[in-house]
């Protein structure tokens, strides 16, 4: 598709952040970045690696509330739409009182979800709720997250999104 994020690994091309994370976690199982195949946590893991961003795209930044609240009832119930308040409530339930999203240890889903929550709170597309802060901030303060941020440099909003 000519867009990033994309990962070329040998003859395999993987696009979309959640898919790349899941692919890499499966490629290096010794790192235990994914719950075991067939485990109850694996379903939550897949959901966190894909569902949150897909839902949030239906409420495009930087004004998710406006895009999701001005819908007809029929639109809100169709597959291509979502209500901001429903997405927000689902996200709150997914992380409330949890150290990790999918079980008792850090996974690629935590990397994705904490990054999404942190970025979205910073940009104002998600409210800075205690549930989000309690879940995401400790994960974003991990030494590996700090090293990655140092390599990436300061985050900047694309000009079109900042307007």
C-alpha positions as CSV (number, residue, x, y, z in Angstrom):
1,X,0.0,0.0,0.0
2,X,3.0,2.3,0.2
3,X,2.3,3.4,3.7
4,X,4.1,3.0,7.0
5,X,4.2,1.3,9.3
6,X,5.4,-1.6,7.3
7,X,7.9,-4.4,8.0
8,X,9.7,-6.3,5.3
9,X,11.0,-9.6,6.7
10,X,12.5,-11.8,4.0
11,X,9.6,-12.4,1.5
12,X,7.0,-11.4,4.1
13,X,5.5,-7.9,4.1
14,X,3.5,-7.0,7.2
15,X,1.7,-3.7,7.6
16,X,-0.3,-2.1,10.5
17,X,1.3,-1.6,13.9
18,X,-0.8,-4.3,15.6
19,X,-0.1,-6.9,13.0
20,X,3.7,-6.1,13.0
21,X,3.8,-6.4,16.8
22,X,1.9,-9.8,16.7
23,X,4.2,-11.0,13.9
24,X,7.4,-10.1,15.8
25,X,6.1,-11.6,19.0
26,X,5.4,-14.8,17.3
27,X,8.7,-14.7,15.5
28,X,10.6,-14.6,18.8
29,X,8.5,-16.8,21.2
30,X,11.4,-17.0,23.7
31,X,10.7,-13.3,24.5
32,X,7.2,-14.2,25.7
33,X,5.7,-11.1,24.2
34,X,2.5,-13.0,23.3
35,X,0.3,-15.3,25.5
36,X,0.5,-19.0,24.6
37,X,-1.5,-20.3,21.6
38,X,-4.8,-21.6,22.8
39,X,-4.7,-19.8,26.2
40,X,-7.5,-17.6,27.4
41,X,-5.3,-14.6,27.2
42,X,-4.6,-15.0,23.5
43,X,-8.0,-13.7,22.6
44,X,-7.5,-10.6,24.6
45,X,-4.1,-10.2,23.1
46,X,-5.5,-10.3,19.5
47,X,-8.2,-7.9,20.5
48,X,-5.8,-5.4,22.0
49,X,-3.4,-5.6,19.0
50,X,-6.2,-4.8,16.6
51,X,-9.5,-3.8,18.0
52,X,-8.5,-0.5,19.8
53,X,-7.0,1.2,16.8
54,X,-9.6,-0.1,14.4
55,X,-12.3,1.4,16.7
56,X,-10.5,4.6,17.2
57,X,-10.2,5.1,13.4
58,X,-13.9,5.3,13.2
59,X,-13.6,8.4,15.4
60,X,-10.6,10.0,13.5
61,X,-8.3,12.4,15.5
62,X,-8.1,15.1,16.3
63,X,-11.8,15.5,17.0
64,X,-13.1,12.0,17.8
65,X,-16.1,13.2,19.8
66,X,-17.5,15.3,16.9
67,X,-17.0,12.5,14.4
68,X,-18.7,9.9,16.6
69,X,-21.5,11.8,18.2
70,X,-23.1,13.2,15.1
71,X,-24.3,9.9,13.7
72,X,-27.7,8.5,13.1
73,X,-28.7,5.5,15.2
74,X,-28.3,3.3,12.1
75,X,-24.8,4.6,11.4
76,X,-23.8,4.0,15.0
77,X,-24.9,0.4,14.8
78,X,-23.1,-0.4,11.5
79,X,-19.7,-1.9,11.2
80,X,-18.0,1.2,9.8
81,X,-18.9,3.4,12.7
82,X,-18.5,3.6,16.5
83,X,-19.6,5.8,19.3
84,X,-16.9,7.6,21.1
85,X,-18.5,7.0,24.5
86,X,-18.7,3.3,23.8
87,X,-15.1,3.1,22.7
88,X,-14.0,5.0,25.7
89,X,-16.0,2.8,28.1
90,X,-14.7,-0.4,26.5
91,X,-11.1,0.9,26.8
92,X,-11.6,1.9,30.4
93,X,-12.9,-1.6,31.2
94,X,-10.0,-3.3,29.4
95,X,-7.4,-1.5,31.4
96,X,-9.1,-0.6,34.7
97,X,-7.2,-2.1,37.6
98,X,-4.7,-4.0,35.4
99,X,-1.0,-3.9,35.3
100,X,-1.0,-5.8,32.0
101,X,-3.8,-6.1,29.4
102,X,-3.5,-9.9,28.7
103,X,-2.5,-11.8,31.8
104,X,0.2,-11.5,34.3
105,X,3.2,-10.3,32.2
106,X,4.1,-7.7,29.6
107,X,3.2,-8.5,26.0
108,X,3.3,-6.8,22.6
109,X,-0.4,-5.8,23.3
110,X,0.7,-3.7,26.2
111,X,3.3,-2.0,24.1
112,X,0.6,-1.1,21.5
113,X,-2.2,-0.3,24.0
114,X,0.0,1.8,26.3
115,X,1.5,3.7,23.4
116,X,-2.0,4.4,21.9
117,X,-3.4,5.6,25.2
118,X,-0.3,7.7,26.0
119,X,-0.3,9.4,22.6
120,X,-4.0,9.9,22.6
121,X,-4.1,11.5,26.1
122,X,-1.1,13.7,25.1
123,X,-2.9,14.8,21.9
124,X,-6.3,15.2,23.7
125,X,-8.1,12.6,21.6
126,X,-8.6,10.6,24.8
127,X,-9.4,12.1,28.2
128,X,-6.6,11.7,30.8
129,X,-8.6,9.4,33.0
130,X,-7.1,7.8,36.1
131,X,-7.7,4.3,34.6
132,X,-5.7,5.2,31.5
133,X,-2.9,6.9,33.5
134,X,-2.6,4.0,36.0
135,X,-2.3,1.5,33.2
136,X,-0.2,3.3,30.6
137,X,2.2,5.5,32.4
138,X,4.1,2.7,34.2
139,X,4.5,0.9,30.9
140,X,5.6,4.0,29.1
141,X,8.2,4.6,31.8
142,X,9.9,1.2,31.4
143,X,13.6,1.5,30.5
144,X,13.0,-0.1,27.1
145,X,10.2,2.5,26.3
146,X,12.5,5.3,27.4
147,X,15.3,4.0,25.1
148,X,12.9,3.7,22.2
149,X,11.6,7.3,22.8
150,X,15.2,8.5,22.8
151,X,15.9,6.8,19.5
152,X,12.7,8.1,17.9
153,X,13.2,11.7,19.1
154,X,10.4,14.0,20.1
155,X,6.9,13.1,18.9
156,X,5.5,15.6,16.4
157,X,2.0,15.9,15.1
158,X,1.5,15.9,11.3
159,X,0.5,19.4,10.1
160,X,-2.9,18.2,8.9
161,X,-3.8,16.6,12.3
162,X,-2.5,19.6,14.3
163,X,-4.9,22.0,12.5
